[in-house]
Amino acid sequence: MCDGIVHVSGVITDERAWQAAMVAAQNVAGVRKVHDHLCWVDTMSGMFLKSPEDMARSG
């Protein structure tokens, strides 16, 4: 964490994992903002998607 800003990154395979990671980060004392860099991986196809935040930044 730097100045209350947290960057969460890694690989997730379902909605519950995303929710858990975001809630955990948001509940750390001193956190003001959380940036989502979690990549979603479909376990059946192996296809992955960037986070909505990263998609928006890449244009």
Sequence and secondary structure as in RCSB ss.txt:
>XXXX:A:sequence
MCDGIVHVSGVITDERAWQAAMVAAQNVAGVRKVHDHLCWVDTMSGMFLKSPEDMARSG
>XXXX:A:secstr
 BTTEEEEEEEESSHHHHHHHHHHHHTSTT  EEEEEEEEE TTT  EE  HHHHHHH 
